[in-house]
Amino acid sequence: MPDPTNPDAGALAATTAAGTTAEAITVAEPGPVSRWLSAQGFEHERLEADHLGIETLAVEPLFLPVIAAALKASGFDYLQCQGGYDEGPGGRLVSFYELVKLAALADQVALASDPAGSCKALPTTVRPEQVRLKVFLERDGDLTIPSLYGLYRGADWQERETFDMYGIHYAGHPHPKRLLMPEDWKGYPLRKDYVQPDFYEMQDAY
């Protein structure tokens, strides 16, 4: 895991290990979540924010539940989305988590309401605080990371779908089975090196 006090070294190591991905090359300025995690001693790597300005951090698989638990305790109480993607042939597989401070947004809405019960609309620029965690896995290495089901029940079906489509295993998930494809399906359909079979023969269900 790169040293959070030396982000340039982390970006260089990621570039060497993973090739020329835009996320690995770009050294991002620390956002509020990154600064808070660093102050608490949690190791992570800063990535470039997306087009909406959402802060994005890379974490090691073993550190994921610890960092997610710390973020939940600090107010990131809602898992908005979990998913995965494939960087491409020879690239890494990625599992990501979108965490949102939903209760804090609800408090803002409550403050905007007057005593009579009518609610004043919040400005369109008001958005909940959000952070994206990414775990990068070498496609030929160990594809197992800890499940966040124990922290966020919404991870249940979403982690199952990511396993089903990309083959990333979530240790500790209570029901680690395929969600969309039949249980005996071979391969992971959303990997970019996936070869679609010519046919699929349904097995006798009786």
C-alpha positions in Angstrom: 0.0 0.0 0.0 1.5 3.4 -0.9 2.5 5.8 1.9 -0.3 8.4 2.2 2.3 11.0 3.1 4.0 10.4 -0.3 1.3 10.2 -2.9 3.8 10.6 -5.8 5.5 7.4 -4.8 2.2 5.6 -4.7 1.2 6.8 -8.1 4.5 5.7 -9.5 4.2 2.3 -8.0 0.7 1.9 -9.3 1.8 2.9 -12.8 4.7 0.4 -12.7 2.4 -2.4 -11.5 -0.6 -1.7 -13.7 0.6 -0.2 -16.9 -0.7 3.1 -18.3 -4.1 3.6 -16.7 -5.3 7.1 -16.3 -6.2 6.5 -12.7 -2.7 5.3 -11.9 -0.9 8.1 -13.7 -2.8 11.0 -12.2 -1.8 12.3 -8.8 -4.9 14.0 -7.3 -5.0 16.7 -4.7 -6.3 15.4 -1.4 -10.0 15.9 -0.8 -11.7 16.2 2.6 -12.2 12.4 3.0 -8.6 11.7 2.1 -7.3 14.3 4.5 -9.5 12.8 7.3 -8.4 9.3 6.6 -4.7 10.3 6.6 -5.2 12.1 9.9 -6.7 8.9 11.4 -3.8 6.8 10.1 -5.7 4.9 7.4 -3.6 4.1 4.3 -5.1 4.7 0.9 -4.2 6.2 -2.5 -5.8 9.3 -4.0 -7.3 9.0 -7.5 -8.6 11.7 -9.7 -12.1 12.9 -9.0 -14.7 12.0 -11.6 -16.6 14.5 -13.8 -19.0 15.3 -11.0 -16.1 16.0 -8.6 -16.7 12.9 -6.5 -13.7 12.1 -4.4 -12.2 8.7 -5.4 -9.8 6.6 -3.3 -8.0 3.3 -3.9 -7.7 0.9 -1.0 -6.1 -2.5 -0.4 -8.6 -5.4 -0.1 -7.8 -6.2 3.5 -8.2 -2.5 4.5 -11.5 -2.1 2.8 -13.8 -3.1 5.7 -11.8 -1.1 8.2 -11.9 2.1 6.1 -15.5 1.6 5.3 -16.4 1.1 9.0 -14.5 4.3 9.8 -16.3 6.2 7.1 -19.7 4.9 8.2 -19.0 6.0 11.8 -18.1 9.5 10.4 -21.5 9.8 8.7 -21.3 7.9 5.4 -24.3 5.8 6.3 -25.7 4.8 2.9 -24.2 2.5 0.2 -25.6 4.1 -2.9 -24.0 1.7 -5.4 -21.6 -1.2 -5.6 -20.3 -2.6 -8.8 -17.3 -3.7 -10.8 -15.5 -3.2 -14.1 -12.7 -4.6 -16.2 -9.9 -2.3 -17.3 -9.3 -4.4 -20.4 -7.1 -7.2 -21.7 -4.2 -7.6 -19.3 -5.6 -5.0 -17.0 -7.1 -5.2 -13.5 -10.5 -6.0 -12.3 -12.0 -3.3 -10.1 -14.7 -3.4 -7.3 -16.1 0.0 -6.3 -18.3 1.3 -3.5 -20.2 4.6 -3.6 -20.8 5.8 0.0 -23.1 8.8 0.8 -23.9 10.9 3.9 -27.7 10.4 3.5 -28.7 11.3 7.1 -26.7 14.6 6.8 -28.7 15.5 3.7 -32.0 14.6 5.5 -30.9 17.0 8.3 -30.4 19.8 5.7 -33.9 19.1 4.4 -35.3 19.3 7.9 -33.6 22.6 8.5 -35.1 24.0 5.3 -38.6 23.1 6.5 -40.5 25.9 8.4 -42.7 25.2 11.5 -45.9 25.3 9.5 -44.8 22.2 7.7 -44.0 23.5 4.2 -40.6 22.6 2.9 -38.5 25.1 1.1 -36.7 23.5 -1.8 -32.9 23.2 -1.3 -30.7 24.7 -4.0 -30.0 22.4 -6.9 -26.3 22.7 -6.0 -26.8 21.0 -2.7 -25.6 17.4 -2.9 -24.9 14.8 -0.3 -21.3 14.3 0.6 -20.1 11.3 -1.3 -16.9 9.2 -1.7 -16.0 6.3 -4.0 -13.8 3.5 -2.8 -12.0 1.3 -5.4 -10.2 -2.0 -4.9 -7.9 -3.0 -7.8 -7.2 -6.7 -8.3 -4.8 -8.3 -10.7 -6.9 -10.5 -13.0 -4.5 -13.5 -12.6 -4.1 -13.0 -8.9 -6.3 -13.5 -5.8 -9.8 -12.1 -6.7 -11.1 -12.2 -3.1 -12.0 -9.1 -1.0 -14.0 -8.8 2.2 -17.7 -8.3 1.8 -19.3 -5.1 3.2 -22.6 -6.9 3.8 -22.0 -6.6 7.5 -21.8 -2.8 7.3 -24.2 -2.1 4.5 -27.1 -4.6 3.8 -27.5 -3.0 0.4 -24.2 -4.8 -0.6 -26.1 -8.1 -0.7 -27.4 -8.4 -4.3 -24.9 -5.9 -5.6 -21.8 -7.9 -4.6 -23.5 -11.1 -5.9 -24.0 -9.4 -9.3 -20.4 -8.3 -9.4 -19.3 -11.8 -8.6 -21.6 -13.1 -11.3 -20.3 -10.8 -14.0 -16.6 -10.4 -13.1 -15.7 -13.4 -10.8 -14.7 -11.2 -7.8 -15.3 -13.1 -4.6 -16.6 -11.4 -1.5 -15.4 -13.2 1.6 -18.0 -13.3 4.3 -21.0 -12.7 2.1 -24.0 -14.8 3.5 -25.2 -16.0 0.1 -22.2 -16.1 -2.4 -24.0 -17.3 -5.4 -24.6 -16.1 -8.9 -27.5 -13.6 -9.2 -28.3 -13.4 -13.0 -26.7 -16.4 -14.6 -27.4 -20.1 -14.0 -25.4 -21.6 -11.2 -23.4 -23.8 -13.6 -22.6 -21.1 -16.1 -19.0 -21.0 -17.1 -17.1 -17.8 -17.1 -17.9 -14.2 -16.2 -19.9 -12.4 -19.0 -18.8 -8.8 -18.4 -15.0 -9.5 -18.5 -13.5 -8.1 -21.6 -11.7 -11.4 -22.3 -14.9 -13.4 -22.0 -15.7 -15.8 -24.8 -19.4 -16.4 -25.3 -20.3 -20.1 -25.7 -22.0 -21.2 -28.9 -24.8 -22.7 -26.9 -26.0 -23.4 -23.4 -27.7 -26.6 -22.5 -30.1 -26.4 -19.5 -29.5 -29.3 -17.2 -32.4 -31.4 -15.9 -33.9 -29.6 -12.9 -35.6 -32.7 -11.6 
